[in-house]
Amino acid sequence: MEKKSTLPKISNAPSGPKHSGVKASLAQSAAMKFSLIAALVIALAISSQAASLVKRESPEMPPEVEKIASYFQDLVQNLKALEAPELANKAKAYMEESRAQLQPVVEKLQEQLKPLSSNIEEQIEPLAASVRAQIAPYTNLMQSQIEDMLRFVVDQTKAILPPQ
């Protein structure tokens, strides 16, 4: 019995080279959101610990720790003040700005690499043809030996099997 896949096919999912940038952008966006959330959680944890240290008002606490605690409290307050959509919009704007700045550099680099890649290809092609010519007799010999071995195995198998 043939098993059929029970997973639904997604026919309108973007794929191919023109959509790979979209996928990469989505992955970067998700990674950035995750990083920001992780940083927020860490900052909240540190600030709550720092707040509890400040509330104790122990005389043993050095001024550096107080500065760090106040820094994290300020950071948490600033992060709380930012709304998630605003933060996402800022991140998106930054990504678009970075892409706009890097696009001309990438295009210029591609133009510079095209002659180099064609030059390398022109130099490697004769070497590859030479290697193929040198290897061809060995591959033909190996192929004939494998065919002979398979014929032997088939003949031996036929000899072992009872007649039908």
C-alpha positions in Angstrom: 0.0 0.0 0.0 1.3 3.4 -0.9 1.6 6.0 1.8 0.4 9.5 0.9 1.7 12.6 2.6 -0.8 14.1 5.0 1.0 17.5 5.0 -0.8 20.2 3.1 1.1 21.7 0.2 1.7 25.4 0.3 1.3 26.5 -3.3 1.6 30.3 -2.8 4.8 30.2 -0.6 7.5 32.3 -2.2 10.5 30.4 -3.4 13.3 30.7 -5.8 16.2 33.2 -6.2 14.0 36.3 -6.3 12.4 35.5 -3.0 15.5 34.4 -1.1 16.2 38.0 0.0 12.7 38.1 1.5 13.3 34.9 3.4 16.7 36.2 4.6 15.1 39.5 5.6 12.4 37.7 7.5 14.9 35.5 9.3 17.0 38.6 10.2 13.9 40.4 11.4 12.9 37.4 13.5 16.4 37.1 14.9 16.5 40.8 15.7 13.2 40.7 17.5 14.3 37.7 19.5 17.6 39.5 20.4 15.7 42.6 21.5 13.3 40.5 23.6 16.2 38.6 25.2 18.0 41.8 26.0 14.9 43.2 27.5 14.4 40.1 29.7 18.1 40.3 30.8 17.8 44.0 31.5 14.7 43.5 33.5 16.3 40.7 35.6 19.4 42.7 36.3 17.4 45.8 37.2 15.2 43.9 39.5 18.3 42.5 41.3 19.9 45.9 41.2 16.7 47.5 42.6 16.6 45.0 45.5 20.3 45.8 46.2 19.5 49.6 46.2 16.5 49.1 48.5 18.7 47.3 51.1 20.9 50.3 51.3 23.8 48.3 52.6 26.8 50.4 53.6 29.1 47.9 52.0 27.9 48.6 48.4 30.6 50.4 46.4 29.6 53.5 44.3 30.4 51.6 41.1 27.6 49.1 41.8 25.2 52.0 42.5 26.1 53.5 39.1 25.6 50.2 37.3 22.3 49.7 39.1 21.1 53.2 38.2 22.2 52.6 34.6 20.2 49.4 34.3 17.2 51.1 36.0 17.4 53.9 33.4 17.8 51.4 30.6 14.7 49.4 31.8 12.7 52.6 32.0 13.7 53.6 28.5 12.9 50.2 27.2 9.5 50.3 28.9 8.9 53.7 27.3 9.4 52.3 23.8 6.5 50.5 22.3 7.0 47.3 20.4 5.7 48.7 17.0 8.0 51.7 17.4 11.0 49.5 18.1 10.1 47.3 15.1 9.7 50.3 12.9 13.1 51.6 14.0 14.7 48.2 13.3 13.1 48.0 9.9 14.2 51.5 9.0 17.7 50.7 10.1 17.8 47.5 8.0 16.5 49.4 4.9 19.0 52.2 5.4 21.8 49.6 5.7 20.7 47.8 2.7 20.5 51.0 0.7 24.0 51.9 1.7 25.4 48.4 1.0 23.7 47.8 -2.4 26.0 50.1 -4.5 29.0 48.5 -2.8 27.8 45.0 -3.6 27.0 45.9 -7.2 30.4 47.5 -7.7 32.1 44.4 -6.2 30.1 42.1 -8.5 31.1 44.1 -11.5 34.8 43.9 -10.4 34.6 40.2 -9.8 33.0 39.3 -13.2 36.2 39.6 -15.2 38.2 37.8 -12.5 35.8 34.9 -12.4 35.7 34.6 -16.2 39.5 34.7 -16.3 39.8 32.0 -13.7 37.2 29.9 -15.6 39.3 30.3 -18.8 42.4 29.1 -17.0 40.8 26.2 -15.2 38.9 24.8 -18.2 42.0 23.5 -20.1 43.3 22.0 -16.8 39.9 20.2 -16.2 39.9 18.9 -19.7 43.4 17.5 -19.3 42.5 15.8 -16.0 39.3 14.3 -17.6 41.5 13.0 -20.5 43.9 11.4 -18.1 41.2 9.9 -15.9 39.0 8.6 -18.7 40.9 5.3 -19.2 40.9 4.5 -15.5 37.2 5.3 -15.2 36.4 3.1 -18.3 38.5 0.3 -16.8 36.8 0.6 -13.4 33.4 0.6 -15.1 34.2 -2.6 -17.0 35.5 -4.3 -13.9 32.3 -3.4 -12.0 30.1 -4.6 -14.8 32.1 -7.9 -14.9 31.7 -8.2 -11.1 27.9 -7.6 -11.3 27.6 -10.2 -14.1 29.5 -12.7 -11.9 27.2 -12.0 -8.9 24.1 -12.4 -11.1 25.4 -15.7 -12.6 26.2 -17.0 -9.1 22.8 -16.0 -7.8 21.1 -17.7 -10.8 23.1 -20.9 -10.1 22.1 -20.9 -6.4 18.4 -20.3 -7.0 16.2 -23.3 -7.7 14.7 -23.5 -11.2 11.2 -22.1 -11.5 
